[in-house]
């Protein structure tokens, strides 16, 4: 998910997306700890997407 896509979402959608992405990231991280993922780059992409959404949420709260 690109930054331009994140900016188009409403605050409620961002919060839902953040919760879903965070859960998905923790599940993927646990799965990777048990047995290595076929493409470990998924973890990096997902972590960065979570950070983008969190940054946008914080930015909107401060406005």
C-alpha positions in Angstrom: 0.0 0.0 0.0 1.5 3.3 -1.1 1.4 6.6 0.8 -1.0 8.1 -1.7 -3.5 5.2 -1.1 -3.2 5.7 2.7 -3.9 9.4 2.4 -7.2 8.8 0.6 -8.7 6.7 3.5 -10.8 8.1 6.3 -9.8 8.0 10.0 -12.1 5.1 10.7 -10.9 3.1 7.6 -7.3 3.8 8.7 -7.9 2.5 12.2 -9.6 -0.7 10.8 -6.7 -1.2 8.3 -4.1 -0.6 11.1 -5.7 -3.2 13.3 -6.0 -5.8 10.5 -2.4 -5.1 9.3 -1.0 -5.3 12.8 -2.7 -8.7 13.4 -1.6 -10.0 10.0 2.0 -8.9 10.7 2.1 -10.7 14.1 0.6 -13.8 12.6 3.2 -13.8 9.8 6.0 -13.2 12.2 5.0 -16.1 14.4 4.7 -18.4 11.3 8.2 -17.3 10.3 9.5 -18.2 13.7 8.1 -21.7 13.5 9.2 -22.4 9.9 10.8 -20.0 7.5 8.6 -18.2 5.1 9.1 -18.7 1.4 9.5 -15.0 0.9 10.7 -13.3 4.1 10.5 -9.9 2.3 6.7 -10.0 3.1 7.6 -9.2 6.7 9.5 -6.0 5.7 6.7 -4.9 3.3 4.0 -5.5 5.9 6.0 -3.8 8.7 6.5 -0.7 6.5 2.8 -0.6 5.5 1.9 -0.7 9.2 4.2 2.2 9.8 2.7 4.2 7.0 -0.8 3.7 8.3 0.3 4.5 11.9 2.1 7.6 10.8 -0.9 8.9 8.9 -3.2 8.2 11.9 -0.8 10.2 14.2 -0.5 13.0 11.7 -4.3 13.3 11.5 -4.7 13.2 15.3 -2.2 16.2 15.7 -4.1 18.3 13.2 
